């Protein structure tokens, strides 16, 4: 089998193969054929063909979708899709042929067929004259971006599509970029498409002053995302203390009146014991970024006050009749869904809040549809990141390293969680992953071991599982990730024997290298080889 890395795929969805061939011919000419060499262009002529391709190519990196809208020349009525039941936009006069691309897009986004890859709509000249009619159809907060292009001026249609594709394609993250995000932003972004899309959204929103809403389950790293946005913006300054980090306010950890005082400040006499003036966090930010966590829990009164800050950058202290201008950027976060926010928020506040929405994936979402090797590689990266953090502590007994078998074991547990076979993560979050690795690290230190092995990870999972209530979402009483199911045995001696066998195989029988890999002395390895009768 060839070791050549598979190219990212661009799906091209047109009503005729001739249109696809024309685009492919231009791709071979555009910029000396760079896009044709970088991407593999795949033709699909209908929604069913797209579904079939995804079934047959699970885990392939889809960098973008070029989607024709007008399917007037389709060769069979049976290829035409209709809107999913209950999802057709109200009041939209629908010509199934002429607007087929929008119908396919609805299936992609709302039925979880493809929620990540950017979509480039190739519009006809007529539709391009009034794209605002269809923007509401395509704007789905928290999902992949979409763009409109088509015949405009003297530029060739295919060339316009390729330029847009080059600009917005979701490219895989390089090793250098993954290292940069680990070291600078303390985020393990890994190799999945979901995280590549997250990085893209962060980098796209950071240079602006727009308000950003970060959504995602608890413990997925929403505050890390807020810090990364701030650190990549012009508001960040290493030399100015108040601009080094975001100023965080937990909206649910204090009484509403205290929260208002914390945000806006007060004047003397505003309430009992208010003897001196106090600046709120919006004033003290002084050109920095304010992070409002759990924004989904605030009431309508506070929404009105925040709306004034968002729209006009003006605040009024409690007890004051004078407004002050503030220079601040606002980032918000919530674990509520977009649908829940629509119901809880005033319409004007909701509209301003979701102007730029970034979705942080749960563990299941992060690796859904990815190849098992991608999951294992990313889990190994998590191990290295968390363990290196702990190893920096000068008071630990010794520096630890993860055993490759332990990495593989935890990867299998995560894969079982993603498939729903054995749910492990109560809220589907990375915080749990970190807790398991940290517990395994502590146990290995206690045992004076030089490696974190399968037994340490298994014990940590068992301890974590014992503290998870049966009522947690997605968990049933008594559910426990099975070591026996993954490795075929519960006997510690058998696990140790298999780890030694694998180390010897990896090191081509070299006992010194195998001992180093296992984190034990060579004499100890020889003793274990004799004890277990390993040839």
C-alpha positions, 0 to 999 in steps of 0.5 A: 500500500502506498504511504502517500498522504491522501489529498483533501477532497473538494466535492463538486455538485452540479447537474451535468458532468460537463460543468464539473469538467469545465471547473476541473480544466480551469483548476489545472490551469489556475495558478499553475495547477496548484489547487488541482495538485492540492485537492482531489475534485470529486463529482456528485450529481445529486443528494443521493450521490453525496450520501453514497460518497460519504458512506464509502469514504468515512474519515476523508478530509473534505475541504469544501463543497462547490454547490451549483444551485440551478439544476435545470439540466438534470437528466432525471427527475428522480435525482431531485431532492425536496426539503426535509419534512418540517424544514422548508422555509416559510413563505419561500416560493420553491422551484425544485429544479432552479433552487435544488442547491439550496435544498441539498444544502439544507440536507447537508447542514440540518441532517448532519450529513456535512456540518463543517466544510465551507460551501460555495454556492455557484449561482446563476446570473439571475439568482446572483442579482438578489442573493439576499433572498436566500441568506436566511436559508444558508445562515446556520449559526455554529456550522460551516460557512457558506459563500455566494459566487457566479458570473460577475463582470468579465471574470470567468465563472469557474475562475471566480469559484476557484478563487473563492475555494482557495480563500475559504477551503478547510485545509488540514492543520500542519504539525507546525500549526498544531505545535503553535496552538499547544505552546501559545494557546494551550490548546490541543487542536489535533488533526480532526476536521472539527478542530481545523474548523474551530481554529479557522473560526478563531483566526477569522474572528480575532482581528475584528472587534465584533462580539463573539458567542462561544457555544459548547457543552461544559468543559470543552474549553470555551474559555481557552477559545476566548483567550485565544481570540483575545491573544490573536487580536490587537487588544492583546499586549504582553507588556500591559498587565490589564491587556494580557488576559481576558477579564472574566465574569461568571454570570451565574456565580453571583446575585443579579445586583452584584453582577450589575455592580461588577460589570458597570460599577457604582457611585457613592450612595447607589446602595447601602454601604456604597461610600466610594465610587467604584469602576466596573469591569467594562471601565477597568478593561481599558482597551482589553477584552471582557469574557462573559461566561454563562451568558445564557442565564441572564434575565431581560433587564441585564440583556437591555443593559448589555445591549447598550454596551454592545451597540454603543460602547457606553455604560452608566454606573449604578446611581449615576445619570451620566453615561461613559464611553468604554473601549472594550471587546465582548466575548460571551459563552454558554452551554445552551443551544442556539434554539434555547437562546432564541427562546430565552433572549429578547429578539434584539439582544439575540440578533446582536449576540449571534453575530459571530457564533463559534461552536466548540465540539464535545469529545464525540463531535470532535472525532465523529466520522474520523478514522481510528488512527486520527483518534489515537494520534490525537489522544497521544497528543493529549497525553504528551501535553498534559503529562509535560505540564505535570512534569514541569513541576520541580517537586514531582518524584520523576518525569513520566512518559505514557506507555503506547499501550495506555494511549491505545487503550484510552483511544479505544475507550474514546472510540466506544464513547463516540459510537455510543457503545459505552458512554464515558464522558458525562457531558462529552468534554475534554475536561474529563479526558484531562482528569483521567490522565491526571489521575493516572499520572498521580497513581504512577507517581505514587507507585514510583513508576516511570511510565503511565501504563494501562493499569493506571488509566484503567484505575483512573477510569474506574474511579471517575466512573464511580463518581458519575451519577447514573442520571448524567446525560447519555449514561446508564446505571452500571455502565463502565468502559470494559478493559476486558472488552478492549484488551481481552483480559482483566489479569494484571499479569496478562496486561503486563505480558502483552505490553512487554511483547508489544515493546519487544516487537516494536524494538525488533527484539532489542531489550535495551530499547524495549526496557526504555520504552516500557520505563523499566530497567533492562535487568527487570525486563529480562526477569519479566521475560523469563517469568512470563516465558516470552521467547 
